[in-house]
Amino acid sequence: MKLKFTKMHGCGNDYIYIDCFDQVVENPEELSRNLSRYHFGIGGDGIILIEPSPRADGMMRLFNQDGSTGRMCGNGIRCVGKYLYDSGRARKEHLVVDTPAGLRTLDVHVKNGKATELTVNMSQAEFASEKVPVALPMAEVVDEPVMIGDTEYNITCVSMGNSHCVVFCDDVDGLDLQKIGPLFENAPIFPDRVNTEFIQVIDRHTLKMRVWERGSGETWACGTGACASAVAAIRCGHCDRDGEILVHLVGGDLKIRWTEETVWMTGPAVTVFTGEVEI
């Protein structure tokens, strides 16, 4: 069968987006494994299905490169919002997107009739260990020393609808993530595996980040990871809670603001190309 798709990215976090309003995708886990390969497929960090929802403008379903599912994706949901607006599926500047982690609202910033940047209400950050989840004997894991492999790291664990482990370090560029990342992802203290953000603090309102995502490896950006890193930086005393925090990622910048009610994320969404693939 032939399948229409749209390749999109947010800060270099690229996925293959499939409009499922008029077409059906069977076995998306295997499809993601095949299409995400850069040399033998389309190439991407995974696939995202955009489906109808009875309670929102659309439903986002995420599948990683290895076929595993994701509950939430910050860069992905901005691209879903852009697709819904640009395609005319939901031509309005305030959108609601359904996800496995719950409903999320998006404000669309429009230029020349196209969505260029979106602000997402990412919901409140959860520090409770059982919410992450992280199997350590404390209610919250904030700046706690733990052994990962044969090295001790101070970690902060946060849920943004998916699980995150934040590690602060002096030089993120010098890290061997291909070696360190899998040790965190598969550490026994994370029963559902974990996304890990390695953060260098630039100043009180600026962070530099690299990320190892469960199921995909190192990616150029992670929206939920940027949110988790910003709130972790505030909890650990590295940043202030009086305005935006700019997070520099390999593929671009995201702006994060943590209020008493929620975490706000603002960033770009870009359409690369559309196409059709035989499967």
C-alpha positions in Angstrom: 0.0 0.0 0.0 1.0 3.6 -0.4 1.3 5.9 2.6 1.4 9.7 2.5 3.6 11.3 5.1 5.1 14.7 6.1 8.7 15.0 7.4 8.8 17.7 10.1 11.2 18.8 12.8 11.4 20.9 15.9 14.9 22.1 16.6 16.3 19.1 14.6 14.2 16.6 16.4 12.8 15.0 13.2 9.8 12.7 12.9 7.8 11.2 10.1 4.2 12.5 10.6 1.3 10.5 9.2 -2.2 11.9 8.8 -4.6 9.2 9.9 -7.8 11.1 9.5 -8.3 9.5 6.0 -5.8 6.5 6.1 -5.1 3.7 8.4 -1.7 2.6 9.7 -1.4 -1.0 10.8 1.5 -2.2 13.0 3.0 1.3 13.6 5.8 -0.3 15.8 7.3 -2.2 12.8 6.6 0.7 10.5 8.6 3.1 12.7 11.5 0.7 12.8 11.6 0.5 9.0 10.9 4.1 8.1 13.1 5.7 10.7 16.3 4.2 9.3 18.3 6.9 7.5 20.0 4.7 4.9 17.2 2.3 4.1 14.1 4.3 5.0 13.0 7.9 5.2 15.0 8.6 8.3 13.9 10.2 11.6 13.7 9.8 15.3 10.5 7.9 14.9 7.0 8.2 13.5 4.1 10.3 14.9 0.5 9.4 13.9 -2.0 12.3 13.8 -5.5 10.8 14.4 -9.0 12.1 15.1 -10.0 12.6 18.8 -13.5 13.0 20.2 -12.2 15.5 22.8 -9.5 17.5 20.9 -8.5 18.9 17.5 -6.3 15.8 17.0 -4.6 12.9 18.7 -0.8 12.4 18.8 0.7 8.9 19.0 4.4 8.5 19.1 6.6 5.5 18.1 10.4 5.6 18.7 13.1 4.4 16.3 13.1 1.0 18.0 9.3 0.7 17.8 8.6 1.4 21.5 5.8 3.9 22.3 6.2 7.4 23.9 3.6 9.1 26.0 4.6 12.7 25.2 7.0 14.6 22.9 7.4 18.4 23.2 8.9 19.0 19.8 6.5 16.5 18.3 3.4 18.1 19.6 4.4 21.5 18.2 4.8 19.9 14.8 1.4 18.2 15.2 -0.1 21.7 16.0 1.6 23.1 12.9 0.3 20.3 10.7 -3.3 20.7 12.0 -3.2 24.5 11.4 -1.3 24.5 8.0 -3.3 21.6 6.6 -6.7 23.1 7.5 -7.6 20.3 9.8 -8.0 22.8 12.6 -7.4 26.3 11.3 -7.4 28.2 14.6 -4.7 29.8 16.7 -5.6 28.0 19.9 -5.5 24.2 19.6 -6.1 21.2 21.8 -4.1 18.0 21.2 -4.8 14.7 22.8 -1.8 12.5 23.9 -1.4 9.4 25.9 -0.2 11.7 28.7 -3.4 13.8 28.5 -4.7 16.9 26.8 -2.3 19.7 25.9 -3.2 23.2 24.7 -1.2 25.1 22.1 -1.1 28.7 21.0 -0.1 29.1 17.3 2.1 32.0 16.1 1.4 32.6 12.5 3.4 34.3 9.8 2.3 34.6 6.1 -0.5 32.2 6.8 1.7 29.4 8.2 2.4 28.3 11.8 6.0 29.1 12.5 6.3 28.9 16.3 4.0 27.4 19.0 3.7 27.8 22.7 2.6 24.6 24.5 1.0 24.2 27.9 3.1 21.2 28.9 1.2 20.6 32.2 2.9 20.7 35.6 6.2 18.9 36.3 6.0 15.9 38.6 8.9 15.2 41.0 7.3 12.3 42.9 9.4 9.2 42.5 6.4 7.0 41.8 5.3 9.3 39.0 8.7 9.3 37.1 9.1 6.3 38.0 12.4 5.9 39.8 13.0 3.0 42.2 14.8 4.8 45.0 13.7 5.0 48.7 12.9 8.7 48.8 9.7 10.6 47.9 11.6 12.8 45.4 15.0 12.4 43.7 16.5 15.9 43.6 20.3 16.2 43.3 20.8 12.7 44.7 24.1 10.9 44.3 23.6 7.5 42.6 25.9 4.9 40.9 25.3 4.6 37.1 27.7 1.9 35.8 30.9 2.5 37.8 30.5 6.3 38.1 28.6 8.4 40.7 26.3 11.1 39.3 24.0 13.5 41.1 20.6 13.1 39.4 17.3 14.9 39.5 14.2 12.9 38.3 11.2 14.6 36.7 8.1 13.5 34.9 6.7 15.7 32.1 4.2 13.0 31.0 7.3 10.9 30.3 10.3 10.1 32.5 13.4 12.2 32.7 16.7 12.1 34.6 18.7 15.4 34.7 22.4 15.5 35.2 24.4 18.7 35.6 27.9 18.8 34.4 30.7 21.2 33.5 31.2 20.3 29.8 28.4 18.7 27.9 30.3 18.7 24.6 33.0 16.4 26.0 30.6 13.7 27.1 30.7 10.3 25.3 26.9 9.9 25.1 27.1 6.7 23.1 28.7 5.1 26.1 27.0 6.9 28.9 23.5 7.2 27.5 22.6 3.5 27.4 23.8 3.1 31.0 21.3 5.6 32.2 18.5 4.4 29.9 18.7 0.8 31.1 19.7 1.5 34.8 17.8 -0.8 37.1 16.5 2.1 39.1 14.4 3.1 36.1 11.8 0.3 35.6 10.4 2.0 32.4 13.8 3.2 31.1 14.4 6.9 31.1 15.3 9.9 29.0 18.5 11.5 30.2 19.4 15.2 29.9 23.0 16.3 30.4 23.0 20.0 31.3 25.7 22.7 31.5 24.6 25.9 33.3 25.6 29.0 31.3 24.0 31.6 33.6 20.9 32.0 35.8 18.6 32.1 32.7 20.5 29.9 30.1 21.2 26.2 29.9 23.1 24.1 27.3 21.7 20.5 26.8 22.4 17.2 25.2 19.9 14.4 25.5 19.8 10.6 25.3 16.3 9.5 24.6 15.0 6.0 25.4 14.3 4.1 22.3 16.1 6.6 20.0 19.5 7.3 21.4 21.1 10.8 21.2 18.7 13.3 19.4 19.3 16.9 18.5 16.5 18.1 20.7 13.9 17.0 23.3 11.1 19.4 24.2 10.0 17.5 27.4 13.6 17.2 28.3 14.2 20.9 28.0 11.2 21.4 30.3 12.5 18.8 32.8 15.9 20.4 32.7 14.6 23.9 33.3 12.5 22.9 36.3 15.4 20.7 37.7 17.8 23.7 37.3 15.4 25.8 39.4 14.8 23.1 42.0 18.6 22.7 42.4 19.3 26.4 42.6 21.1 26.9 39.3 18.4 29.1 37.7 15.7 31.6 38.9 12.0 31.1 38.6 11.3 34.7 37.7 11.1 34.5 33.9 12.1 32.5 30.8 14.9 30.0 30.7 16.6 29.6 27.3 17.7 26.1 26.6 20.4 25.6 23.9 20.0 22.2 22.2 22.1 20.8 19.4 19.4 21.6 16.8 18.2 25.0 18.1 16.7 26.8 21.1 13.6 26.4 23.3 12.2 28.9 25.7 10.8 27.4 29.0 8.8 29.2 31.7 7.7 27.4 34.9 4.8 28.9 36.8 2.8 27.8 39.8 0.2 26.3 37.4 2.2 24.7 34.6 5.3 24.6 32.4 5.2 26.6 29.2 7.4 25.7 26.2 7.9 27.9 23.1 9.8 26.9 20.0 9.7 26.4 16.2 8.0 23.8 14.1 9.3 23.2 10.5 7.9 21.2 7.6 10.8 19.7 5.6 8.9 17.9 2.8 5.9 15.7 2.0 6.0 12.4 0.2 4.5 9.0 -0.4 6.1 5.7 0.5 5.2 2.1 -0.5 5.0 -0.3 2.4 
